[in-house]
Amino acid sequence: MKQAKTNAMRLLDREGILYDVWTYENNDGKIDGVSVAKKIGKDPKTVYKTLVTKGSSGTIYVFVIPVEAELDLKKAAKAAQEKKVELLPVHEIEKHTGYVRGGCSPIGMKKQYATFIDETALQLKKIIVSAGKIGMQIELCVDDLQKMTGAKLVDLVKEKEKDGHN
């Protein structure tokens, strides 16, 4: 069965960037990152979630962090040079990104938003992010994800997650 390409995959193909596709069943409703990592048989430390936020200026920002971690909103605001940032309400995600919650890829959003990847990605050659559709993930080199999104690598996660698993 030929896999339908998502917008993110088409953009990667156009740039000649190699990636692997991982699919999973989602009829059980378990689409959180840790469940997805288990379903595709990958270490959760290599699977990253895409969080969309709005700064106090009204600007949209994208943060890509490990699925087991929690975004530190103070660190995120500092990275975005904002007074504060808040997670975008679920009902606004599709309007701004073109993607739904649980299927939000950092690649191929409606607009190119300032994107930040947690610096833990520097310890990995490849990371796994949403392909832009619930039930599909893509694995690609961190450098390629950075190239496609213009992302900066910065410290973004709350400390207890970083220290707890070393």
Backbone as ProteinMPNN parsed JSONL, in Angstrom:
{"seq_chain_A": "MKQAKTNAMRLLDREGILYDVWTYENNDGKIDGVSVAKKIGKDPKTVYKTLVTKGSSGTIYVFVIPVEAELDLKKAAKAAQEKKVELLPVHEIEKHTGYVRGGCSPIGMKKQYATFIDETALQLKKIIVSAGKIGMQIELCVDDLQKMTGAKLVDLVKEKEKDGHN", "coords_chain_A": {"N_chain_A": [[0.844, -1.187, 0.0], [0.693, 2.111, -0.94], [2.004, 4.872, 0.738], [0.373, 7.826, 1.588], [1.598, 11.068, 0.997], [2.487, 13.628, 3.29], [2.237, 17.198, 3.707], [4.615, 18.076, 4.962], [6.347, 15.962, 4.293], [6.394, 16.173, 1.496], [7.688, 18.651, 1.234], [10.211, 18.034, 2.309], [11.015, 16.1, 0.429], [11.209, 17.735, -1.835], [13.407, 19.267, -1.165], [15.308, 17.366, -1.234], [15.9, 15.933, 1.049], [16.602, 13.244, 3.15], [14.52, 10.948, 4.904], [12.842, 8.85, 7.294], [9.766, 7.121, 7.524], [7.412, 6.531, 10.036], [4.628, 4.72, 11.016], [1.598, 4.49, 12.929], [-1.082, 2.947, 14.753], [-3.996, 4.697, 15.641], [-6.518, 4.444, 16.653], [-7.114, 3.92, 19.272], [-7.001, 6.292, 20.527], [-4.772, 7.124, 21.865], [-2.535, 9.367, 21.465], [-0.534, 10.818, 22.514], [2.891, 11.818, 22.915], [4.608, 9.945, 24.305], [3.148, 7.564, 24.211], [3.056, 7.277, 21.429], [5.798, 6.914, 20.859], [6.187, 4.405, 22.064], [4.454, 2.878, 20.465], [5.725, 2.958, 17.97], [8.005, 1.706, 18.571], [10.288, 3.072, 19.515], [12.857, 4.794, 21.39], [11.701, 7.048, 23.777], [13.297, 9.3, 24.165], [14.191, 10.022, 21.705], [12.05, 10.904, 20.345], [10.217, 13.715, 19.505], [8.017, 16.38, 20.433], [5.854, 18.847, 18.982], [5.205, 22.047, 19.922], [3.005, 24.77, 19.921], [3.022, 28.191, 20.451], [2.008, 31.418, 21.765], [3.343, 34.608, 21.963], [3.598, 37.429, 24.29], [3.49, 39.583, 22.625], [1.81, 38.788, 20.677], [2.847, 37.3, 18.667], [3.444, 34.196, 16.988], [5.123, 31.248, 18.023], [7.18, 28.321, 17.645], [7.977, 25.389, 19.357], [10.095, 22.627, 19.778], [10.351, 19.788, 21.514], [11.598, 17.058, 23.634], [9.365, 14.241, 23.977], [8.878, 13.336, 26.566], [9.399, 15.464, 28.143], [8.704, 18.696, 29.684], [7.711, 21.83, 28.522], [9.501, 24.659, 29.47], [8.131, 27.538, 30.199], [9.243, 30.009, 30.842], [11.905, 29.819, 29.938], [11.317, 29.442, 27.264], [10.103, 31.888, 26.613], [12.288, 33.566, 26.986], [14.013, 32.614, 24.964], [12.51, 33.352, 22.744], [12.57, 36.018, 23.016], [10.537, 37.39, 24.373], [8.186, 38.81, 26.736], [6.496, 36.974, 27.935], [5.354, 33.658, 27.064], [2.621, 31.652, 25.977], [0.997, 28.491, 25.732], [-0.698, 27.803, 22.741], [-4.23, 27.835, 22.508], [-5.942, 24.733, 21.974], [-8.015, 24.843, 20.004], [-7.105, 26.825, 18.319], [-4.857, 25.951, 17.024], [-4.955, 24.644, 14.442], [-5.857, 26.733, 12.808], [-3.661, 28.485, 12.764], [-1.478, 26.854, 12.024], [-2.241, 24.934, 10.164], [-2.282, 22.35, 10.819], [-3.525, 19.656, 12.942], [-4.013, 19.182, 16.525], [-1.79, 16.834, 17.866], [-0.996, 16.026, 15.431], [0.833, 17.8, 14.521], [3.337, 19.077, 12.691], [6.679, 20.388, 12.764], [7.519, 21.171, 10.334], [6.453, 22.708, 7.356], [4.259, 24.34, 8.081], [1.458, 26.669, 7.866], [2.593, 29.226, 7.826], [6.003, 30.356, 8.059], [7.141, 30.1, 11.105], [9.039, 31.455, 13.871], [11.198, 29.09, 15.133], [12.196, 26.799, 17.639], [14.377, 24.344, 18.853], [14.807, 21.955, 21.393], [17.915, 21.815, 23.087], [18.767, 19.258, 23.768], [18.569, 17.715, 21.552], [20.963, 17.913, 20.257], [22.504, 15.863, 21.162], [21.779, 13.748, 19.699], [21.766, 11.992, 16.55], [19.639, 11.732, 14.835], [16.188, 12.738, 15.005], [12.734, 12.147, 15.85], [9.76, 13.423, 14.611], [6.393, 14.699, 14.299], [4.773, 13.852, 11.24], [2.918, 15.484, 10.275], [0.411, 14.552, 10.369], [-1.936, 12.75, 12.243], [-0.925, 9.596, 13.347], [1.292, 9.305, 11.797], [4.805, 9.626, 11.731], [7.962, 11.243, 11.236], [11.402, 10.534, 10.786], [14.395, 12.187, 10.966], [17.59, 13.775, 10.259], [18.91, 15.916, 12.742], [20.185, 18.248, 11.901], [19.022, 18.575, 9.374], [16.35, 19.04, 10.043], [16.658, 21.418, 11.354], [17.58, 22.993, 9.261], [15.306, 23.001, 7.586], [13.432, 24.36, 9.106], [14.598, 26.616, 10.061], [15.38, 26.686, 12.653], [16.54, 27.46, 15.99], [18.782, 26.005, 18.31], [18.201, 25.577, 21.632], [18.104, 25.706, 25.284], [15.235, 24.446, 26.587], [13.566, 22.916, 28.225], [11.921, 21.987, 31.332], [13.853, 21.624, 34.268], [13.743, 19.189, 35.926], [13.097, 17.072, 34.199], [15.338, 16.875, 32.581], [17.41, 16.17, 34.387], [16.468, 13.872, 35.613], [16.762, 11.55, 34.007], [19.365, 10.944, 33.252]], "CA_chain_A": [[0.0, 0.0, 0.0], [1.497, 3.333, -1.025], [1.721, 5.839, 1.8], [0.093, 9.185, 1.121], [2.584, 12.027, 1.508], [1.988, 14.822, 3.969], [2.89, 18.426, 3.267], [5.986, 18.053, 5.489], [7.117, 14.997, 3.496], [6.596, 16.745, 0.153], [8.71, 19.695, 1.347], [11.495, 17.347, 2.482], [11.34, 15.512, -0.874], [11.597, 18.822, -2.733], [14.762, 19.691, -0.769], [16.215, 16.224, -1.344], [16.28, 15.515, 2.404], [16.204, 11.871, 3.452], [13.796, 10.742, 6.16], [12.116, 7.594, 7.411], [8.377, 7.31, 7.974], [6.903, 5.562, 11.008], [3.179, 4.866, 11.158], [1.057, 3.811, 14.102], [-2.536, 2.934, 14.878], [-4.424, 5.719, 16.602], [-7.941, 4.27, 16.979], [-7.272, 3.866, 20.721], [-6.997, 7.662, 21.021], [-3.5, 7.424, 22.542], [-1.678, 10.045, 20.486], [0.504, 11.583, 23.202], [4.215, 11.45, 22.421], [5.161, 8.745, 24.928], [2.401, 6.437, 23.623], [3.499, 7.158, 20.038], [7.14, 6.32, 20.892], [6.011, 2.969, 22.33], [3.805, 2.244, 19.316], [6.665, 2.803, 16.848], [9.154, 0.966, 19.077], [11.45, 3.959, 19.61], [13.165, 5.394, 22.687], [11.05, 8.358, 23.863], [14.284, 10.383, 24.129], [14.429, 10.381, 20.301], [10.78, 11.373, 19.787], [9.992, 15.095, 19.936], [6.685, 16.929, 20.166], [5.836, 20.216, 18.473], [4.281, 22.882, 20.696], [2.798, 26.081, 19.309], [2.763, 29.171, 21.509], [1.823, 32.813, 21.384], [4.044, 35.505, 22.869], [2.801, 38.577, 24.747], [3.363, 40.501, 21.483], [0.85, 38.221, 19.727], [3.605, 36.517, 17.688], [3.4, 32.742, 17.159], [6.422, 30.572, 18.08], [7.104, 26.865, 17.65], [9.002, 24.759, 20.197], [10.191, 21.192, 19.532], [11.008, 19.262, 22.718], [11.373, 15.615, 23.836], [7.985, 13.958, 24.388], [8.772, 13.122, 28.018], [9.743, 16.71, 28.828], [7.706, 19.754, 29.761], [8.255, 23.112, 28.086], [9.663, 25.687, 30.494], [7.623, 28.741, 29.533], [10.187, 31.119, 31.059], [13.014, 29.611, 28.997], [10.753, 29.641, 25.926], [9.934, 33.341, 26.445], [13.64, 34.132, 26.839], [14.492, 32.241, 23.623], [11.719, 34.113, 21.762], [12.72, 37.434, 23.374], [9.201, 37.86, 24.737], [7.951, 38.889, 28.179], [6.01, 35.637, 28.264], [4.684, 32.896, 26.008], [1.626, 30.695, 26.464], [0.604, 27.507, 24.726], [-1.863, 28.191, 21.947], [-5.388, 26.96, 22.783], [-6.08, 23.665, 20.975], [-8.898, 25.226, 18.894], [-6.421, 27.782, 17.441], [-3.679, 25.346, 16.394], [-5.15, 24.416, 13.005], [-5.978, 28.042, 12.154], [-2.328, 29.078, 12.583], [-0.463, 25.943, 11.476], [-2.745, 24.031, 9.124], [-2.229, 21.011, 11.39], [-4.359, 19.438, 14.125], [-3.291, 18.725, 17.714], [-1.413, 15.422, 17.745], [-0.46, 15.815, 14.088], [1.443, 19.096, 14.203], [4.752, 18.955, 12.318], [7.374, 21.681, 12.713], [7.814, 21.427, 8.916], [5.332, 22.901, 6.448], [3.101, 25.046, 8.635], [0.913, 27.694, 6.965], [3.609, 30.273, 7.757], [7.265, 29.98, 8.695], [7.234, 30.745, 12.412], [10.306, 31.269, 14.583], [11.168, 27.739, 15.689], [13.278, 26.493, 18.574], [14.473, 22.918, 19.174], [15.546, 21.805, 22.641], [19.322, 21.491, 22.861], [19.024, 17.825, 23.944], [18.647, 17.133, 20.206], [22.372, 17.918, 19.85], [23.091, 14.578, 21.567], [21.243, 12.725, 18.801], [21.996, 12.226, 15.126], [18.306, 11.888, 14.24], [15.039, 12.781, 15.913], [11.456, 11.803, 15.233], [8.724, 14.439, 14.833], [5.169, 14.41, 13.552], [4.835, 14.05, 9.79], [1.857, 16.416, 9.911], [-0.847, 13.814, 10.352], [-2.004, 11.777, 13.335], [-0.653, 8.249, 12.833], [2.537, 9.312, 11.012], [5.965, 10.339, 12.256], [9.132, 11.192, 10.353], [12.7, 10.55, 11.458], [15.361, 12.864, 10.111], [18.756, 14.343, 10.936], [18.642, 17.164, 13.456], [20.65, 19.334, 11.016], [18.038, 18.77, 8.304], [15.169, 19.67, 10.644], [17.046, 22.805, 11.614], [17.633, 23.656, 7.953], [13.942, 23.145, 7.059], [12.602, 25.232, 9.946], [15.374, 27.78, 10.491], [15.327, 26.636, 14.117], [17.694, 27.634, 16.879], [18.824, 24.996, 19.366], [18.334, 26.247, 22.929], [17.607, 24.996, 26.453], [13.801, 24.765, 26.654], [12.732, 22.068, 29.074], [12.013, 22.116, 32.786], [15.037, 20.896, 34.744], [13.604, 17.833, 36.476], [13.115, 16.097, 33.107], [16.717, 16.692, 32.103], [18.239, 15.511, 35.381], [15.898, 12.601, 36.036], [16.986, 10.391, 33.137], [20.736, 10.889, 32.725]], "C_chain_A": [[0.887, 1.248, 0.0], [1.028, 4.341, 0.025], [1.463, 7.22, 1.199], [1.089, 10.133, 1.765], [1.881, 13.184, 2.209], [2.723, 16.033, 3.393], [4.356, 18.449, 3.709], [6.868, 17.128, 4.643], [7.385, 15.532, 2.09], [7.682, 17.826, 0.174], [10.103, 19.084, 1.512], [11.951, 16.73, 1.162], [11.866, 16.58, -1.827], [13.023, 19.31, -2.447], [15.779, 18.562, -0.867], [16.698, 15.718, 0.014], [15.718, 14.115, 2.685], [15.516, 11.8, 4.809], [13.161, 9.361, 6.13], [10.727, 7.902, 7.945], [8.017, 6.174, 8.927], [5.403, 5.796, 11.127], [2.723, 4.084, 12.386], [-0.461, 3.898, 14.068], [-2.936, 3.975, 15.911], [-5.902, 5.585, 16.968], [-8.171, 4.209, 18.486], [-7.246, 5.26, 21.35], [-5.712, 8.057, 21.727], [-2.531, 8.017, 21.524], [-0.643, 10.938, 21.175], [1.862, 11.009, 22.79], [4.793, 10.178, 22.996], [4.463, 7.503, 24.372], [2.86, 6.2, 22.182], [4.879, 6.494, 19.986], [7.044, 4.808, 21.117], [5.458, 2.262, 21.1], [4.764, 2.046, 18.138], [7.966, 2.129, 17.298], [10.423, 1.792, 19.194], [11.627, 4.487, 21.031], [12.51, 6.774, 22.729], [12.033, 9.534, 23.82], [14.563, 10.843, 22.695], [13.177, 10.938, 19.629], [10.463, 12.748, 20.385], [8.589, 15.55, 19.569], [6.827, 18.387, 19.746], [4.777, 20.994, 19.233], [4.213, 24.268, 20.067], [2.364, 27.043, 20.408], [2.509, 30.545, 20.906], [2.526, 33.666, 22.429], [3.154, 36.666, 23.28], [2.624, 39.603, 23.633], [2.309, 40.026, 20.479], [1.516, 37.364, 18.657], [3.538, 35.029, 18.031], [4.829, 32.187, 17.123], [6.202, 29.074, 18.161], [8.277, 26.321, 18.462], [8.938, 23.253, 20.01], [11.016, 20.607, 20.679], [10.755, 17.757, 22.846], [9.98, 15.353, 24.4], [7.828, 13.778, 25.889], [8.966, 14.419, 28.803], [8.559, 17.673, 28.849], [8.379, 21.064, 29.358], [8.331, 24.066, 29.266], [9.293, 27.013, 29.833], [8.536, 29.957, 29.728], [11.366, 31.019, 30.09], [12.537, 29.867, 27.565], [10.608, 31.138, 25.636], [11.293, 34.007, 26.22], [14.176, 33.856, 25.427], [13.811, 33.087, 22.549], [11.84, 35.632, 21.975], [11.364, 38.103, 23.605], [9.12, 37.973, 26.253], [7.455, 37.542, 28.682], [5.41, 34.98, 27.03], [3.711, 31.933, 26.682], [1.322, 29.717, 25.343], [-0.657, 27.997, 24.024], [-3.037, 27.281, 22.329], [-5.566, 25.969, 21.626], [-6.915, 24.107, 19.77], [-8.239, 26.241, 17.94], [-5.262, 27.172, 16.65], [-3.846, 25.214, 14.884], [-5.211, 25.735, 12.229], [-4.596, 28.626, 11.835], [-1.351, 28.177, 11.838], [-0.933, 25.143, 10.267], [-2.761, 22.589, 9.604], [-3.153, 20.915, 12.604], [-3.488, 19.006, 15.299], [-3.024, 17.23, 17.578], [-0.854, 15.103, 16.371], [0.238, 17.073, 13.592], [2.933, 18.907, 13.93], [5.403, 20.329, 12.362], [7.676, 22.103, 11.272], [6.511, 21.647, 8.162], [4.091, 23.52, 7.055], [2.644, 26.109, 7.635], [1.893, 28.839, 6.76], [4.882, 29.731, 8.368], [7.385, 30.765, 9.997], [8.632, 30.543, 12.983], [10.201, 29.949, 15.337], [12.406, 27.501, 16.543], [13.219, 25.001, 18.895], [15.27, 22.804, 20.472], [16.941, 21.277, 22.354], [19.655, 20.02, 23.106], [19.142, 17.127, 22.593], [20.092, 17.075, 19.711], [23.061, 16.597, 20.196], [22.681, 13.45, 20.619], [21.6, 13.048, 17.358], [20.651, 12.521, 14.439], [17.259, 12.013, 15.334], [13.773, 12.485, 15.105], [10.451, 12.884, 15.615], [7.484, 14.035, 14.041], [5.387, 14.688, 12.063], [3.75, 15.02, 9.33], [0.497, 15.76, 9.828], [-0.826, 12.845, 11.518], [-1.818, 10.39, 12.733], [0.625, 8.164, 12.02], [3.604, 10.167, 11.671], [7.068, 10.278, 11.201], [10.396, 11.291, 11.198], [13.69, 11.176, 10.492], [16.515, 13.405, 10.938], [18.376, 15.68, 11.555], [19.038, 18.358, 12.583], [19.629, 19.638, 9.928], [16.769, 19.432, 8.837], [15.459, 21.149, 10.89], [17.062, 23.607, 10.309], [16.223, 23.959, 7.423], [13.108, 24.167, 7.831], [13.305, 26.529, 10.328], [15.496, 27.839, 12.007], [16.665, 26.925, 14.784], [17.62, 26.525, 17.913], [19.127, 25.696, 20.685], [17.792, 25.349, 24.04], [16.142, 25.405, 26.67], [13.012, 24.005, 27.697], [12.964, 22.312, 30.56], [13.102, 21.175, 33.284], [14.811, 19.467, 35.186], [13.616, 16.765, 35.386], [14.536, 15.828, 32.631], [17.535, 15.874, 33.084], [17.766, 14.09, 35.686], [16.301, 11.399, 35.22], [18.416, 10.275, 32.642], [21.482, 9.673, 33.177]], "O_chain_A": [[1.744, 1.399, 0.871], [-0.163, 4.616, 0.173], [2.253, 7.713, 0.394], [1.389, 10.01, 2.953], [0.827, 13.651, 1.776], [3.714, 15.888, 2.677], [5.236, 18.799, 2.923], [8.003, 17.475, 4.317], [8.482, 15.361, 1.558], [8.495, 17.914, -0.746], [11.067, 19.567, 0.917], [13.126, 16.819, 0.806], [12.846, 16.36, -2.539], [13.749, 19.712, -3.356], [16.967, 18.765, -0.617], [17.781, 15.141, 0.116], [14.533, 13.846, 2.486], [15.89, 12.507, 5.744], [12.97, 8.777, 5.063], [10.544, 8.837, 8.725], [8.287, 5.005, 8.65], [4.956, 6.927, 11.315], [3.383, 3.14, 12.819], [-1.042, 4.789, 13.449], [-2.28, 4.114, 16.944], [-6.482, 6.512, 17.533], [-9.293, 4.421, 18.945], [-7.442, 5.402, 22.557], [-5.569, 9.205, 22.147], [-1.813, 7.303, 20.824], [0.045, 11.718, 20.517], [1.959, 9.857, 22.368], [5.408, 9.397, 22.269], [5.118, 6.499, 24.092], [3.032, 5.055, 21.764], [5.106, 5.609, 19.161], [7.726, 4.028, 20.453], [5.925, 1.185, 20.73], [4.633, 1.078, 17.389], [8.908, 1.994, 16.517], [11.52, 1.271, 18.994], [10.658, 4.61, 21.78], [12.726, 7.587, 21.831], [11.641, 10.649, 23.475], [15.109, 11.927, 22.488], [13.228, 11.388, 18.485], [10.443, 12.921, 21.604], [8.043, 15.162, 18.537], [7.789, 19.066, 20.106], [3.596, 20.65, 19.197], [5.236, 24.86, 19.725], [1.459, 26.75, 21.19], [2.754, 30.795, 19.726], [2.334, 33.477, 23.63], [2.087, 36.875, 22.702], [1.7, 40.415, 23.69], [1.953, 40.752, 19.551], [0.831, 36.764, 17.829], [3.569, 34.646, 19.201], [5.643, 32.603, 16.298], [5.184, 28.606, 18.67], [9.42, 26.737, 18.278], [7.861, 22.661, 20.074], [12.208, 20.884, 20.809], [9.817, 17.232, 22.247], [9.47, 16.138, 25.2], [6.755, 14.041, 26.432], [8.718, 14.454, 30.008], [7.565, 17.495, 28.144], [9.485, 21.365, 29.806], [7.347, 24.262, 29.979], [10.044, 27.542, 29.014], [8.59, 30.835, 28.868], [11.774, 32.016, 29.495], [13.265, 30.44, 26.754], [10.95, 31.6, 24.547], [11.432, 34.893, 25.377], [14.722, 34.748, 24.778], [14.441, 33.491, 21.571], [11.283, 36.422, 21.213], [11.085, 39.198, 23.116], [9.879, 37.324, 26.973], [7.915, 37.031, 29.704], [5.01, 35.653, 26.079], [3.942, 31.464, 27.797], [1.381, 30.062, 24.163], [-1.564, 28.54, 24.654], [-2.852, 26.071, 22.461], [-5.37, 26.313, 20.46], [-6.568, 23.787, 18.633], [-8.77, 26.489, 16.858], [-4.746, 27.791, 15.72], [-2.968, 25.629, 14.127], [-4.679, 25.836, 11.123], [-4.391, 29.194, 10.762], [-0.491, 28.665, 11.105], [-0.122, 24.722, 9.443], [-3.204, 21.699, 8.878], [-3.517, 21.921, 13.212], [-2.37, 18.525, 15.11], [-3.914, 16.458, 17.221], [-0.296, 14.025, 16.164], [0.234, 17.372, 12.397], [3.7, 18.609, 14.845], [4.762, 21.329, 12.038], [8.044, 23.25, 11.02], [5.569, 20.868, 8.305], [2.981, 23.257, 6.594], [3.353, 26.414, 6.676], [2.016, 29.365, 5.654], [4.848, 28.753, 9.115], [7.696, 31.956, 9.985], [9.326, 29.59, 12.631], [9.247, 29.715, 16.079], [13.508, 27.941, 16.214], [12.15, 24.459, 19.174], [16.289, 23.475, 20.638], [17.133, 20.411, 21.5], [20.723, 19.565, 22.696], [19.75, 16.061, 22.499], [20.411, 16.269, 18.837], [24.079, 16.249, 19.598], [23.18, 12.33, 20.728], [21.722, 14.214, 16.981], [20.537, 13.413, 13.598], [17.41, 11.477, 16.432], [13.749, 12.562, 13.877], [10.305, 13.221, 16.79], [7.536, 13.128, 13.21], [6.086, 15.628, 11.683], [3.662, 15.344, 8.146], [-0.451, 16.33, 9.289], [0.186, 12.188, 11.762], [-2.459, 10.042, 11.741], [1.013, 7.078, 11.591], [3.341, 11.286, 12.111], [7.097, 9.366, 10.375], [10.453, 12.026, 12.184], [13.81, 10.749, 9.343], [16.431, 13.484, 12.164], [17.626, 16.465, 10.975], [18.321, 19.356, 12.528], [19.392, 20.799, 9.593], [16.18, 20.283, 8.169], [14.61, 22.011, 10.662], [16.613, 24.752, 10.265], [15.976, 25.036, 6.88], [12.188, 24.769, 7.278], [12.675, 27.442, 10.861], [15.692, 28.912, 12.579], [17.74, 26.677, 14.238], [16.533, 26.144, 18.348], [20.173, 26.326, 20.841], [17.108, 24.36, 23.775], [15.852, 26.577, 26.909], [11.895, 24.402, 28.029], [14.024, 22.768, 30.988], [13.252, 20.062, 32.779], [15.616, 18.596, 34.854], [14.097, 15.657, 35.623], [14.891, 14.692, 32.317], [18.276, 14.98, 32.676], [18.575, 13.211, 35.984], [16.185, 10.281, 35.722], [18.657, 9.553, 31.674], [22.644, 9.492, 32.814]]}, "name": "protein", "num_of_chains": 1, "seq": "MKQAKTNAMRLLDREGILYDVWTYENNDGKIDGVSVAKKIGKDPKTVYKTLVTKGSSGTIYVFVIPVEAELDLKKAAKAAQEKKVELLPVHEIEKHTGYVRGGCSPIGMKKQYATFIDETALQLKKIIVSAGKIGMQIELCVDDLQKMTGAKLVDLVKEKEKDGHN"}
